[in-house]
Amino acid sequence: MATHISPVVLRREVGRRIRLARNHAGLTVVQAAALLEITRSALSRFENGSSGVNVHLLRSMIDVYDERMDDVLDLVRQARAPGWWRQYGVSDKAFVALETAATRASTYELSFVPGLLQTADYALALFMSGRESRNEDWISNMLAVRMNRQERLIDEEHPLVLDAVIHESALRYPVGGPSVMRNQLLHLGLINELPTVALRVLPADVISNEALVGPFTVLDFPEAEQPSMSYALHALGDERQDRSEYVEPARLRFSHLRSLALDPGDSVALIERVADELWSS
């Protein structure tokens, strides 16, 4: 299972490359669409990566733009393969489709342990606590996806570096009961020893308005040209942005919260203290 290859991110890269080729040819979207005999909206979807370009259309673009794009042809072929999450019934619109191709994730969590650091029992308790009743197959699939995501933290060839800040309240929120919480917190102490993981806890007595806004993540990708992305989950859904005017403020907010948090060693000490004091029974 190639848990580092994302057709969704490949389509974004293809879109970026064909947009550059069109600009180099000095064509507007309207002009290029007419020459390619497709609609303007279709070309826009191809260029923003929301729709996948096929090999036939890309060859037409190569002719119209008069630019060799052999490497883009390879990307188009790779992007046709379904992402590994699809076998679990998860859509390409899910966050995992983006995270899969990232090399670094900077994440802040206010109420829960980040998904990449959750034990199976903790994740299961969250899945079963939702407002909607879920069948066993759905829960099993979601649990498998969450556990597969975590494999990137120990993948020697394509690791995901995780820089995480969690609010102390997440250590005290009773997900699954005392036994589940104690095991989860002990797991955090162990996983913080991985070279790919830096976990910091923001103490409850640190007052910061930015800490209360809600969870968010910034993803960075291996190619310098591939724009970073900010992701925020809220009550009405989620928001994803790859424009610098959104990503950079999110990155600055994370850096600020990281500076307020305890260092990894002191964070583990606090985690273990809460495990003993609150979840020992």
One Martini backbone bead per residue (centre of mass of N, CA, C, O) as a GRO file, in nm:
protein
  281
    1MET     BB    1   0.090   0.040   0.028
    2ALA     BB    2   0.076   0.378  -0.091
    3THR     BB    3   0.088   0.624   0.168
    4HIS     BB    4   0.228   0.879  -0.027
    5ILE     BB    5   0.014   0.870  -0.258
    6SER     BB    6  -0.170   1.143  -0.430
    7PRO     BB    7  -0.395   1.214  -0.670
    8VAL     BB    8  -0.488   1.491  -0.572
    9VAL     BB    9  -0.204   1.627  -0.570
   10LEU     BB   10  -0.133   1.559  -0.861
   11ARG     BB   11  -0.358   1.732  -0.985
   12ARG     BB   12  -0.252   1.998  -0.876
   13GLU     BB   13   0.020   1.984  -1.028
   14VAL     BB   14  -0.090   1.965  -1.310
   15GLY     BB   15  -0.244   2.234  -1.298
   16ARG     BB   16   0.003   2.412  -1.253
   17ARG     BB   17   0.157   2.332  -1.516
   18ILE     BB   18  -0.064   2.413  -1.728
   19ARG     BB   19  -0.080   2.708  -1.642
   20LEU     BB   20   0.211   2.780  -1.709
   21ALA     BB   21   0.199   2.701  -2.009
   22ARG     BB   22  -0.018   2.906  -2.087
   23ASN     BB   23   0.136   3.158  -1.999
   24HIS     BB   24   0.383   3.111  -2.186
   25ALA     BB   25   0.184   3.130  -2.446
   26GLY     BB   26  -0.014   3.385  -2.402
   27LEU     BB   27  -0.288   3.271  -2.274
   28THR     BB   28  -0.600   3.262  -2.210
   29VAL     BB   29  -0.859   3.084  -2.103
   30VAL     BB   30  -1.041   3.147  -2.346
   31GLN     BB   31  -0.837   3.087  -2.572
   32ALA     BB   32  -0.756   2.798  -2.490
   33ALA     BB   33  -1.037   2.668  -2.487
   34ALA     BB   34  -1.094   2.711  -2.788
   35LEU     BB   35  -0.846   2.549  -2.897
   36LEU     BB   36  -0.938   2.282  -2.721
   37GLU     BB   37  -1.252   2.244  -2.719
   38ILE     BB   38  -1.342   2.380  -2.442
   39THR     BB   39  -1.439   2.498  -2.160
   40ARG     BB   40  -1.363   2.731  -1.934
   41SER     BB   41  -1.448   2.572  -1.677
   42ALA     BB   42  -1.286   2.317  -1.741
   43LEU     BB   43  -1.005   2.447  -1.741
   44SER     BB   44  -1.019   2.552  -1.453
   45ARG     BB   45  -1.045   2.272  -1.319
   46PHE     BB   46  -0.773   2.165  -1.422
   47GLU     BB   47  -0.593   2.400  -1.297
   48ASN     BB   48  -0.706   2.344  -0.985
   49GLY     BB   49  -0.754   2.011  -0.959
   50SER     BB   50  -1.068   1.914  -0.956
   51SER     BB   51  -0.977   1.794  -1.232
   52GLY     BB   52  -0.878   1.545  -1.453
   53VAL     BB   53  -0.638   1.492  -1.680
   54ASN     BB   54  -0.593   1.356  -1.981
   55VAL     BB   55  -0.380   1.247  -2.219
   56HIS     BB   56  -0.521   1.366  -2.467
   57LEU     BB   57  -0.544   1.661  -2.363
   58LEU     BB   58  -0.243   1.706  -2.303
   59ARG     BB   59  -0.151   1.676  -2.597
   60SER     BB   60  -0.305   1.923  -2.691
   61MET     BB   61  -0.155   2.125  -2.510
   62ILE     BB   62   0.125   2.079  -2.626
   63ASP     BB   63   0.047   2.190  -2.905
   64VAL     BB   64  -0.080   2.468  -2.829
   65TYR     BB   65   0.172   2.559  -2.630
   66ASP     BB   66   0.448   2.458  -2.725
   67GLU     BB   67   0.518   2.223  -2.487
   68ARG     BB   68   0.699   2.020  -2.306
   69MET     BB   69   0.535   1.736  -2.093
   70ASP     BB   70   0.644   1.449  -1.996
   71ASP     BB   71   0.620   1.463  -1.682
   72VAL     BB   72   0.312   1.519  -1.686
   73LEU     BB   73   0.226   1.256  -1.809
   74ASP     BB   74   0.315   1.088  -1.566
   75LEU     BB   75   0.124   1.224  -1.361
   76VAL     BB   76  -0.141   1.151  -1.501
   77ARG     BB   77  -0.108   0.844  -1.472
   78GLN     BB   78  -0.084   0.840  -1.160
   79ALA     BB   79  -0.367   0.993  -1.104
   80ARG     BB   80  -0.554   0.740  -1.190
   81ALA     BB   81  -0.502   0.621  -0.930
   82PRO     BB   82  -0.626   0.516  -0.651
   83GLY     BB   83  -0.654   0.579  -0.342
   84TRP     BB   84  -0.621   0.394  -0.052
   85TRP     BB   85  -0.896   0.508   0.081
   86ARG     BB   86  -1.114   0.394  -0.117
   87GLN     BB   87  -1.140   0.099   0.011
   88TYR     BB   88  -1.296   0.260   0.269
   89GLY     BB   89  -1.500   0.488   0.149
   90VAL     BB   90  -1.318   0.736   0.083
   91SER     BB   91  -1.291   1.042  -0.023
   92ASP     BB   92  -1.104   1.279  -0.203
   93LYS     BB   93  -1.214   1.516   0.001
   94ALA     BB   94  -1.045   1.423   0.213
   95PHE     BB   95  -0.779   1.493   0.414
   96VAL     BB   96  -0.604   1.238   0.350
   97ALA     BB   97  -0.543   1.316   0.049
   98LEU     BB   98  -0.333   1.536   0.149
   99GLU     BB   99  -0.158   1.410   0.377
  100THR     BB  100  -0.024   1.177   0.211
  101ALA     BB  101   0.182   1.395   0.053
  102ALA     BB  102   0.305   1.495   0.295
  103THR     BB  103   0.598   1.593   0.509
  104ARG     BB  104   0.433   1.810   0.689
  105ALA     BB  105   0.278   1.865   1.020
  106SER     BB  106   0.098   2.141   1.166
  107THR     BB  107  -0.071   2.102   1.484
  108TYR     BB  108  -0.381   2.204   1.646
  109GLU     BB  109  -0.533   2.113   1.965
  110LEU     BB  110  -0.800   2.148   2.204
  111SER     BB  111  -0.982   1.860   2.276
  112PHE     BB  112  -0.796   1.656   2.113
  113VAL     BB  113  -0.630   1.410   1.993
  114PRO     BB  114  -0.457   1.358   1.738
  115GLY     BB  115  -0.501   1.125   1.496
  116LEU     BB  116  -0.186   1.043   1.473
  117LEU     BB  117  -0.201   0.979   1.817
  118GLN     BB  118  -0.409   0.763   1.832
  119THR     BB  119  -0.566   0.521   1.961
  120ALA     BB  120  -0.790   0.284   1.890
  121ASP     BB  121  -0.979   0.332   2.137
  122TYR     BB  122  -1.007   0.636   2.108
  123ALA     BB  123  -1.114   0.643   1.819
  124LEU     BB  124  -1.359   0.462   1.869
  125ALA     BB  125  -1.499   0.646   2.073
  126LEU     BB  126  -1.541   0.879   1.871
  127PHE     BB  127  -1.703   0.728   1.650
  128MET     BB  128  -1.937   0.641   1.871
  129SER     BB  129  -2.016   0.962   1.959
  130GLY     BB  130  -2.193   1.039   1.748
  131ARG     BB  131  -2.496   1.146   1.635
  132GLU     BB  132  -2.468   0.927   1.434
  133SER     BB  133  -2.543   0.619   1.329
  134ARG     BB  134  -2.307   0.352   1.302
  135ASN     BB  135  -2.175   0.105   1.141
  136GLU     BB  136  -1.936  -0.136   1.153
  137ASP     BB  137  -1.802  -0.080   0.877
  138TRP     BB  138  -1.747   0.218   0.913
  139ILE     BB  139  -1.577   0.199   1.169
  140SER     BB  140  -1.363   0.007   1.055
  141ASN     BB  141  -1.268   0.193   0.826
  142MET     BB  142  -1.189   0.445   0.996
  143LEU     BB  143  -0.982   0.297   1.168
  144ALA     BB  144  -0.796   0.205   0.939
  145VAL     BB  145  -0.724   0.486   0.835
  146ARG     BB  146  -0.600   0.596   1.097
  147MET     BB  147  -0.375   0.380   1.121
  148ASN     BB  148  -0.246   0.429   0.839
  149ARG     BB  149  -0.160   0.720   0.883
  150GLN     BB  150   0.056   0.646   1.114
  151GLU     BB  151   0.276   0.504   0.934
  152ARG     BB  152   0.429   0.766   0.844
  153LEU     BB  153   0.597   0.801   1.119
  154ILE     BB  154   0.767   0.509   1.032
  155ASP     BB  155   0.859   0.586   0.750
  156GLU     BB  156   1.167   0.573   0.597
  157GLU     BB  157   1.104   0.688   0.298
  158HIS     BB  158   0.802   0.850   0.381
  159PRO     BB  159   0.788   1.067   0.601
  160LEU     BB  160   0.605   1.220   0.868
  161VAL     BB  161   0.617   1.530   1.010
  162LEU     BB  162   0.527   1.606   1.353
  163ASP     BB  163   0.387   1.916   1.477
  164ALA     BB  164   0.251   1.932   1.806
  165VAL     BB  165  -0.030   2.104   1.964
  166ILE     BB  166  -0.181   2.068   2.289
  167HIS     BB  167  -0.421   2.105   2.496
  168GLU     BB  168  -0.480   2.020   2.819
  169SER     BB  169  -0.785   1.949   2.780
  170ALA     BB  170  -0.731   1.685   2.614
  171LEU     BB  171  -0.628   1.524   2.875
  172ARG     BB  172  -0.933   1.566   3.028
  173TYR     BB  173  -1.106   1.441   2.818
  174PRO     BB  174  -1.349   1.167   2.844
  175VAL     BB  175  -1.244   0.941   2.631
  176GLY     BB  176  -1.378   0.622   2.707
  177GLY     BB  177  -1.240   0.662   2.975
  178PRO     BB  178  -0.990   0.591   3.193
  179SER     BB  179  -0.841   0.363   3.039
  180VAL     BB  180  -0.821   0.503   2.765
  181MET     BB  181  -0.679   0.761   2.866
  182ARG     BB  182  -0.429   0.637   2.992
  183ASN     BB  183  -0.325   0.494   2.737
  184GLN     BB  184  -0.310   0.747   2.566
  185LEU     BB  185  -0.106   0.907   2.738
  186LEU     BB  186   0.118   0.695   2.733
  187HIS     BB  187   0.145   0.700   2.425
  188LEU     BB  188   0.247   0.991   2.403
  189GLY     BB  189   0.513   0.946   2.553
  190LEU     BB  190   0.627   0.738   2.344
  191ILE     BB  191   0.584   0.889   2.061
  192ASN     BB  192   0.779   1.133   2.137
  193GLU     BB  193   1.043   0.953   2.057
  194LEU     BB  194   1.010   1.008   1.782
  195PRO     BB  195   1.176   1.175   1.521
  196THR     BB  196   0.885   1.274   1.384
  197VAL     BB  197   0.805   1.381   1.683
  198ALA     BB  198   0.648   1.687   1.821
  199LEU     BB  199   0.524   1.729   2.150
  200ARG     BB  200   0.304   1.982   2.282
  201VAL     BB  201   0.189   2.154   2.575
  202LEU     BB  202  -0.078   2.363   2.661
  203PRO     BB  203  -0.140   2.516   2.929
  204ALA     BB  204  -0.424   2.618   3.101
  205ASP     BB  205  -0.272   2.888   3.232
  206VAL     BB  206  -0.258   2.986   2.940
  207ILE     BB  207  -0.337   3.293   2.798
  208SER     BB  208  -0.516   3.262   2.475
  209ASN     BB  209  -0.708   3.342   2.215
  210GLU     BB  210  -0.582   3.154   1.992
  211ALA     BB  211  -0.635   2.883   2.158
  212LEU     BB  212  -0.973   2.913   2.123
  213VAL     BB  213  -1.055   2.895   1.816
  214GLY     BB  214  -0.908   2.621   1.709
  215PRO     BB  215  -0.838   2.383   1.498
  216PHE     BB  216  -0.529   2.320   1.302
  217THR     BB  217  -0.352   2.286   0.977
  218VAL     BB  218  -0.022   2.249   0.827
  219LEU     BB  219   0.084   2.171   0.500
  220ASP     BB  220   0.372   2.013   0.359
  221PHE     BB  221   0.557   1.967   0.060
  222PRO     BB  222   0.817   1.842  -0.130
  223GLU     BB  223   0.759   2.058  -0.331
  224ALA     BB  224   0.829   2.387  -0.363
  225GLU     BB  225   0.584   2.451  -0.566
  226GLN     BB  226   0.401   2.327  -0.363
  227PRO     BB  227   0.158   2.437  -0.189
  228SER     BB  228   0.060   2.504   0.095
  229MET     BB  229  -0.177   2.402   0.365
  230SER     BB  230  -0.478   2.487   0.515
  231TYR     BB  231  -0.666   2.345   0.801
  232ALA     BB  232  -1.017   2.360   0.912
  233LEU     BB  233  -1.230   2.257   1.173
  234HIS     BB  234  -1.588   2.283   1.197
  235ALA     BB  235  -1.927   2.280   1.253
  236LEU     BB  236  -1.977   2.319   0.914
  237GLY     BB  237  -1.683   2.189   0.858
  238ASP     BB  238  -1.438   2.287   0.618
  239GLU     BB  239  -1.108   2.446   0.552
  240ARG     BB  240  -0.920   2.521   0.247
  241GLN     BB  241  -0.584   2.657   0.189
  242ASP     BB  242  -0.317   2.780  -0.065
  243ARG     BB  243  -0.298   3.069   0.010
  244SER     BB  244  -0.077   3.279   0.160
  245GLU     BB  245  -0.294   3.467   0.310
  246TYR     BB  246  -0.368   3.199   0.486
  247VAL     BB  247  -0.119   3.026   0.561
  248GLU     BB  248   0.072   3.225   0.713
  249PRO     BB  249  -0.113   3.292   0.956
  250ALA     BB  250  -0.126   2.997   1.050
  251ARG     BB  251   0.178   2.965   1.096
  252LEU     BB  252   0.203   3.193   1.305
  253ARG     BB  253   0.005   3.078   1.508
  254PHE     BB  254   0.159   2.819   1.563
  255SER     BB  255   0.423   2.949   1.661
  256HIS     BB  256   0.294   3.087   1.902
  257LEU     BB  257   0.181   2.835   2.046
  258ARG     BB  258   0.453   2.689   2.063
  259SER     BB  259   0.589   2.911   2.247
  260LEU     BB  260   0.376   2.854   2.493
  261ALA     BB  261   0.467   2.580   2.517
  262LEU     BB  262   0.599   2.310   2.614
  263ASP     BB  263   0.835   2.113   2.610
  264PRO     BB  264   0.860   1.784   2.546
  265GLY     BB  265   0.953   1.699   2.830
  266ASP     BB  266   0.739   1.861   2.996
  267SER     BB  267   0.497   1.740   2.852
  268VAL     BB  268   0.531   1.449   2.945
  269ALA     BB  269   0.514   1.510   3.244
  270LEU     BB  270   0.222   1.616   3.233
  271ILE     BB  271   0.090   1.370   3.110
  272GLU     BB  272   0.168   1.172   3.340
  273ARG     BB  273   0.030   1.330   3.569
  274VAL     BB  274  -0.259   1.313   3.458
  275ALA     BB  275  -0.273   1.005   3.443
  276ASP     BB  276  -0.237   0.963   3.754
  277GLU     BB  277  -0.453   1.171   3.873
  278LEU     BB  278  -0.714   1.105   3.664
  279TRP     BB  279  -0.652   0.786   3.520
  280SER     BB  280  -0.589   0.545   3.742
  281SER     BB  281  -0.882   0.396   3.782
   0.00000   0.00000   0.00000
